[in-house]
Amino acid sequence: MTEFPVIHTNVWDAIAAVPAVLILTQILKLYFHIPGRYVPSLAGLLGMGISIFISHPHHLSSGIFIGFFYGSAAVGTYSSLKT
């Protein structure tokens, strides 16, 4: 049985990744006229992309796991700011 990878979170998560996902999602929504029901999925995919390729490039499982948090945090931030 393989061990679970150690997932390190840092300042990058809160200061750069979540706002980057939020901004990229809004830009893509604006330019490509993406319906609102697909925006959370888009944010999740963008979060996973940033996490896998930038934040955790050597651990795919860590990248996927943290990517969901990036996308969810961006959607939650947008929702709370809109309300």
Secondary structure, DSSP 4 states (H G I P E B T S, - for coil): -PPPPP----HHIIIIIHHHHHHHHHHHHHHHT--GGGHHHHHHHHHHHHIIIII-TT-HHHHHHHHHHHHHHHHHHHHHHH-
